[in-house]
């Protein structure tokens, strides 16, 4: 389930809420009980490996990587 980050405008605390994507825009109450909160934009980091070949391994594609340029 996605986690969304919020900041309370009243006390300034930052907190996270786990909820379905369908409820992503629903308001969230601060853990201290305040209701004046704003949803923050978060950067997403995705780790892992790719199944695509790397250009250094001789793979690639596109115009210059695929050999169509002269």
N, C-alpha and C positions, 0 to 999 in steps of 0.2 A: 504494500500500500504506500502511495507517495506521502512524503513528509513536506509540509509547507511551513515556512518561517514567517513569523509575525513580530512586530514591535509594538509595544504599548505606548501610546502617545501621552498617557497620564503619568506613568512611573518610569518609562524609558527602558523597561526590561525587554529582552528578546527571547522568544520561545518558539517551539515547533509543535505542530499538530499533525497527526497522521489521519488522513481521511481519503475516501475515494475521489478520483478525479472529477466525478460528477458534482462533488461538493466543494471543489477547489475555491470557488468565489464566495462561499458562505462566510459570514462574519465569525470571528473567533474571540472568545473572552480571554483576557489576561489571567494567568494563574492567581494573581492577587485580587481578582474580582472586577477589574476595570473592563469596560466595554468599548473604549475608544482605541481600537487597534488598527494597524495597517499591515497588509500582506507585503512581504519583501520579495524582491526578485533575487533568485539564487542562481549562482553559476553551477552547472552540473559537470562533474568530472566522471568520465567513464574509463575504466581500466580494462585490460584484457589484451588479447592478441587478435590480429586480423588474419583472415584466411587468404587475403589477397597477397600476391607476391610483392616484395619490395623492389623498387627500382635498382637497388644495389645488387640484388640477386639475379638481375637480368630480366626481370619481369617488367611490368609497366604497361604502357598503352598510351592512348592519346596520340596526338600528332607527333611530338618530338620523341616520345618514348617508344612509339610503335614503328618508327622507321619510315614514315611517309614524307618526311622533310628531306629536301636535297641540299 
